[in-house]
Amino acid sequence: MPEHRWSRPSPGWPPSRSWRTRWRASPGADVAPLVEYGTELGRILAERCTAVIPGERIHSYGKSAIIGLHGEIEHAAALIHPTFGKSVRAVIGGGAAAIPSSKKIGMPGTPVDVPLGYRDNGSVASHFDTMSIWVPDAPMPHEFVVVLVCTDGGRPHPRTPGLKLEDVRK
């Protein structure tokens, strides 16, 4: 295997990352339909991720939302906080830690950094990471984009002090 650019030996496995996104029109002031839709979105996006990385192999996850310029940040909160995570956990088969998240308002092509953390303990240092995502033609002013990222490992060659994965899995 090739050497990584930071001149350390390859970890011996290629970490996989799967991200899935979905977008549609933003509603008005009532966020109740978004909370309900968040349940469905969590299931849909998790099923798409597990088609690439089986649920039992998922180490880390993260979620984000970008709301179009005519929306509100509260729309993002309604989509990805109350029910989204329960649906994701049901599909991937667990996950005790909160799913790290970010949200913002933006125009088409706005990037979002999706924070990642270990699924069973958010303090595992080797799994603190991000993945930048953008959709060139979304969100339009009345749309939103919701992203779920799942990985099958942490950062290669983690050396940052902190809680280790092997200590959590004991």
N, C-alpha and C positions, 0 to 999 in steps of 0.2 A: 504494500500500500504506500502511496506517496506520503511524504512528510507534510505536516500542516505548516502554514506560513509562519507560525511562531517558533519553528525549529524544534518541535518536540516530536517524539515518535507518535505514529498514528495510534489511536486508542484501540485499534483492532476491530472496531465495529463502526459502521456509518450511522450516526444518529439520524433518525428520520423525523421529519416534521410534516404534519398534515394540517392544512388550514382550509376552512370552508367558510363561505360567505353567502349571504342572502340579502336582498334589498327589496323594498316596496314603498309605496306612498305613506307619508306621515299623516296621522290624524290631527284633529283639532286639539282642544284643551283637555278632553277626557282621556285619561291614561289607562282606564280599566281595560279597553280592548287590547292595548299593548301588553299589559300584564298577562292576559290570556294568550295572546300570540307568542309571548316569550316562552311559554310552556311548549308550544308546538315547535318553535324555532330551536330550542335546546335539543329536542328529540331529533329533528331533521338534520341539524348540523353535526350532532354526535354520531348519528348513523353514517353520515358521509365520511367523517373522520375514521370511524371504526372499519369502514370498507378498505382503508389504507393501512391502518395500524390497529390490529385486534385489541379490544378493550383491556384484556389482561396484560398487554404489553405497554399500555399507556403509562408513562411516568409523570409527565407534566401536562398542565393545561392552562389556558388563559382565554379571556373573552374581551371583546371590545365592540363599541358601537360608534358610528359616525352619523350624525343627524344632519340633514340638508339645511341650508341657510334659513328656510322658513319654519323650521322646527324649533324645539326647545330641548335643552339638556335633560329635562325631566322625562322626555320621551325615551332617551337612551337608558335612563335609570329604570323606567318601567319595563323595558324590554329585557334587560340583562340581569336584573337583581332579584325580584321576588320569586320567580318560578323557574327561570332558565336553568339554573344550576341543578335543581332536583331532576330535571329531565336528562341533563347530560350524565349525571351520576347513575341514573337508572339504566342508560344505554351502555355506558362503559363498564359497569359493574363495580361501582364504589367510588371512593374518593372522599376522605374525611376532611380534607382542608378546604377552606373557602377558595373559590376560583378567582385568581387575581383578575382585575379588570381595569379598563380605561374607557373613557368616553369623551367625545368632543363634537362640536358643530363644525361643519366644513362644506366645501364645494367639491365638485367632481375632481377626483385625483388626490384628494387630501389624504396624506398617509396617517396611519395610526400605529403606535407601538403597542403591541399586545404583550403585557407582562405575563411571564410564565412562572409557575411554582410547582413543587412536587405535590402530587394529588393527595397524599395521605398526611403530609405535615408541611405546612408552608414555610418552615424554618430551615429546611435542608439547603445548605449553602450552594451545593453543586448544581442545583436546579434553578437558581435565580437567573433569569434570562429574559430576553424579549425577542419578538419577531415583528418586523415592520411589514405592514400590509397596506396596499392602496389599490383601488379599483379606478382605472382611468376615466370611466364615464359615469361614475356614481360617487356620492349621492347628488342627484339633482335637487333643487330647492325644496321639493315636497317629498323627498325620499329619505330612507335611512339604509345604512349598511350595518349588518351584524356579523361579527367574525368570531369563530371558535378555532383555537389552535391546540393541537395535541401533539406530544412528542413521545418518543420511546426511550429517552435518555436525557441526562443533563449535559452540561458543557463538557467538551473533551478536556482532559487533563486539569480537573479542578484543583486548585491549590489554595483557594481563599479559606481562611479559618472559619469554623462554624460547625453546625450540626452536620454530621456525615450520614449518607444514605444507609450505610451498613449499621449504624447505631439505631436508626429508626426501625429497621427491618428485623431486629433481634426479637 
